[in-house]
């Protein structure tokens, strides 16, 4: 391919001459861009349009607790990254004629295709890290624990792309007008593929560590399927680039490479959000009540109320992964509200622990009645969703 530099300045080849030149260069039969490539682009576009409509529905129902617990903001970033990933595939995989803006190989390959695929896998890695921190380490996912991994990932990705931008094109990728093709340096090709394995390997390791996670959030099964889809993309890309470096001139390879990326990247998003969205659409209130009951049964409620014993005024809950904790309870709490959102009540209990201490530790005549009221509100038994008392001394809810 380095010999192409000697052809700079010559008029570009056309028609049969170009085909003959490329076949001599690659030793394969060249399949030019045709209607089947356009059909592949349309299929990918339809997949992402449907996913866009799905994401719109999810955002309209973002306050629905089972949906909110699924990190909608992070899934939105994944959607945007996946969309750019697919558009980058159109250019890098040879589904479009390299004319006009499509000639800018470095922008499409480095800043669109590769960067967006790294962001997509990086978001999944951060999500699994958040689950690991909350459920396995019993630590809150907020503050530095939330921002440092995200900022570090952004710095690393930006540094890699900037280094690719300022290195000579012959070591990365560049356009040759004589043959109207983008040529990718093999060292850059394999380095980029090797880096793709890093976040996916971390995701796999974390998925194994999360295999015993409580079933409330279905993460055990989702993690397994996500890893299968992710490694389908990864292994497919690695094998095709290693065995068919000129796959962009072979119709079946370039089209399958693009479609598998689009299908798997959309499927992961649907998998993460699909079940709670379906339940929100058809069994909204019933499923939310069952979801909260299951939350208690699995003991995940303890993740929200663990700070009660330490005196902390913040709840360390699963929903913090989405940047929106259940931290806006009403000023007065009764069993009716407790039926609606027990997790908010738990948080309010933690906030009011200090206030209630005065009523408990100083049982004077002036304070005796408020203490009794507080005891009635935060009794030893957990109020079930139908308003009845359901004794469960195992939960760390006892204040008095």
N, C-alpha and C positions, 0 to 999 in steps of 0.2 A: 504493500500500500504506500510505502514511502516514495515509490517511483512516481506516484501521481503528482508530486510537487514539481517534477520536471515538465509536466504538461500544463502548468499554470500559464495563462495568457493565450492559450490556443482556443479557437472558437468551440463552443460546446457541441457535443455530438447529438444527433437526432435520430429517431426512428430505429431502423435496422442496424445502423452503425453503432448506436449506443448499446443495443442488446448484445451485439457480437462482442463489443469491447468488454462488457460486464461479464459475459459468460466466459471469456478468456481469462478475466481477472479472478473469477471466483470458482471456476470449474464446475458450475452447476447450471441447470436450465433456469433462465430468468423468467419469472412471472410478474409482469408489470401490473401496476395498480388498475383495478377494474371495478365493475359494479358490485362484485361480492365484497370488496373492501368497504365500499360505501354502505352496504347492508350491515356489515360488522359494526361500523360506526353508529348506524341508526339503532341497532340492538343495544349497544352500550349506552347511548343517549336515553333510550326508553327506560332502561334499568335505573338510571340516575334521576330521571324525571319522576318515576314512581316512588323512588326513595325520598325525593324532595317533598312530594305530597305527604308521604308517611311522616317525615320529620316535622312538617307543618302541623299535622294532627297531634303529634307528640308535644310540640311546644304549646299548642292551644290547651292541652291538658297537663301542663307541666306541674300544676299544683296537686295533682293526683299522687298520693304518697308512693304507691308502688312504682310509678313512672319516675318520680323525683329521685328515688333511691338508685336509679340506673344511670346517673351521671349524664344527663341530657346535653349539657354544655360540651363535655368531652366528646360525646358521640357526634355533635355538630361539627366540631373541629375535624374529626375523622371523616365525616361526609365531605367537607370541602377539600380535604387532602386527597380523598379517594377520587373525587371528580377531577382535580388537577392531574392526578396520577393517570387517569384514563386518557385525558387530553394529551398528556406527554407521550403516552403509548401510541397514540395515533401517528405522531411524528417519528418517534424513535423506532417503532416497529414497521415503518414503511407503508402505512395505510393511506397516506396522502402524497400527492406530487409535491416535491420540494420547490415551490415557487413562492415568491413574495416573502412574507414573514416566516414561513416554514423553513427557509434557508438558514435561519439563525440556530445552528445546531447546538451550540453551547447553552443557550437559554433554555431550549426545550428539553435537552437531555439532563443538564445539571440542575437548573433552577425549577423546572416544572416536574419532569418525570422522577428523577432520583430524590430530590428534596421532599416532594410530596409523599413518596412512598416511605421515606424515613420518618416523616412526621406522623403518618398513619400508624406505623408500627410503634413509634415512640409513645403515642397516646395510649395505645393498648398496654404498653409496658408500664406507664404511669398508673393506669387504672388498676392493673394487677398489683402494683406496689402498694397502692392505697388499700386494697383489700387485705393484702398481707399485713400491713401495719395495723389495721383496725381489728381484724379477726384473729390473726396469729400472734401478734405482738401486744394486742390490747392497748394500743396507743392511739391518740387522736390524730387524724390526718388534717392538719391545719397549720397555719403559721409557716415556720421554716421548713417543716416536714413536707409541706405542700409546694412551697415556692422554689426551694433549692433544687429538687430534681427537675422541675420544669425549666427553670432558668439555665441550669447546667446543660440540659438537652438542647435548648435553643442556641446556646453559645457554641457547643460542639458542632451542630449542624451548620450554623452560619460560618464557622471557621473552615469547615470542610469545603463548603460551596465557594467561599471567597478564595481559598487556595486554588481551587479548580478554575476560577475565573481569571486569576492573574498568571497562571502557568501558561506556557505556549500551547496553542491549540493542537499542535502535533502530538502532545502528550495527553491530551484529553479527547477532544473531538473537533472536527472542522469540516467545512463544506468545500467540495471540489466541483466547480462549475463545469469542468470539462465533461464529467460523467453524471452531473446532477445528483450527487450522493453525499451523505454524511459519513465520514469515516471515524470510527471510535478506536482509540488506542487500546490494545489488549491489556496493558498493565492497568489502565484506568478502569476498564471493563471488569476485570477480576477483583480489583481493590474495592470497587463499589458493591459488587455482589458479596464479597467477603464481609463488608460492613453491614449488609442486610441481615446476615446471620446473627449479629450481636443482639439487637433488641428482641428478635424472635426467640433466641435461645433463652434470654432472661424471662420472656413471657412463659416459655415452656417450664422452666425451673419453678417459677412462681405458681403456675397452674398445678404442678405436682404438690407443692406445699399447701395449696388451697383445696386439695382433694377432699378434705374432711370438713369443709366449711358448712355451716348450718344451711339447711335446705330452704330457708325463707326466701332467699334471693336467687335460688336455682343456679348459683355460680359454679357448682361442681360440674354440672352437665354442660353448661354454656362454655366453661373454660376448655373442656375436652373438645367440643365441636369447633370452637374458635381456633384451637391449636391445629386441628386437622385441616381446616381451611387455610390457615396461615402457612403451614408447611406444604400444602399443595401449591400455593403460589411460589414459595421459596425454592422448593425442589424443582418445580417445573422451570422456573427462570434459570436456575443454576445449570440444569442439564441442557437446556436449549442453547444457552450462550456458550457452553463448553463444547458441545458436539456439533452445533450448526452456527458458527460465527456469522455466516451470511444468511441467516434465517429470514431477514427482511425481504429477500428475493424469492422466498418460497411461500406460496400463498397459504398453505395449511398451517405452517408454523407461525407466521406473523398474525394470522387471524385468531388462532387458538390462544396464543400468548396474550393478546389483547382481551379476548372474551373471558378467559379464566381469571385474569386480574379483576375485571369489572364485576363478574358474577360473585367471586369470593369476597371482594371488598364490600359490596352491597350486602351480601348475605350475613356478614359479621355484624353489621349495624342492625339489620332486621332481627337477627338472633338476640342481640342485647336488649332491644326495646320491644320486640314483637309481642311477647306474651302479655306483659302488663298493658300494652296498648290495646290488644284484643279484649282483655278483661275490662278495661276502661270503657270500651265501646259497647259491650254486650252485657256485662255484669258489674257495673261500676260500683255500687254501694255494697252489694253482697261480697264481691271479691275483696274489696278494701277491708271489710270487717274480718273476713277469713284470713287475710294477709296479716292483720294486726294480731289476731289470735295465734296464728302460726309463729309470729314474731316472739310472742311470749313463750309458747311451747318450746321453741328451739333455744330459748334462753338468750336470744339476741338482744332482748330488752336490757340485759345487763350492760351491754355495750353503751347504751344511752345513759344508764343510771349509775355507772361505776363510780362516778365522781362524788356521789352523795356521801360516801363514807370518808372521803378525803377532805370534804368541805369546799371543793372547787365549785365555782359558780358557772361552769360551762359544761355542756353535755358533749361527750365525745361520741358522736353517732355516725352511722354509716352514711347518712345523707350529707355529711360534710364534704364528701367527695365531690358533690355537685355545687359546693360553695353556698349552700343554703340549708343551714341547720334548722331544726324545728325549734326556733327560739322566739316565737312571737305569740305566746299564749295569752289569753285574756286576763284581765286583772283579777277577776273572781272566778274560781274554779269549783264546779260542782260535779256530781255524777253524770249529768247530761253531757257536759263537755268532755268528761273522762271517757264517755262512750265514743265520742267523735274522734278524739285524738289522744290516746293514753300516753304517747311519747312526749307530747307537749306538756302534759301534766307532770310527767316525771321531771322534765326540765324545770318547770316552775317550782316543783318541790325542792330541787337543788338550789334554785335561786333564793328561795324563801327559808332555807335551813337556818341561816343566821338570825333571821327575824323571829322564827319560831322558838329559838333557843331561849329567848327572854321569857316566853310564856311557860316554858317547860322547867327551866332551872330556878325560876323565882315564882313559886306557886302562892303568891299573895292573894289577898281577897280581890284586889283590882285586876289581877291577871288570870284568876282561876277560870272564869268563863271562856275567855279567848282560847285558853289551853284546851279546854274540853272541845271547843269547836274545831280546833286544829286536829285534835286526836280523831274526831269523827270524820274529818275530811281525809286524813292520811292514816287510815286504820291498817291493821296488820294484814288484812285480806285484800286481794286485788279485786277491783270491781270489774266484772265481766262485761262484755259488750251489750248484754241485755239488761244491765243495771243491777244484777244480783251479785252477792258477795261470793267470791270463790277463793277459799282459803288456800294460800300458797306461800308459806313462810320461807320458801327457798329463795325468793326474789329479794334483793337488797333494797326494799322500798320502805322499810320500817323507820320512821322518824321518831315516833313516840312509843 
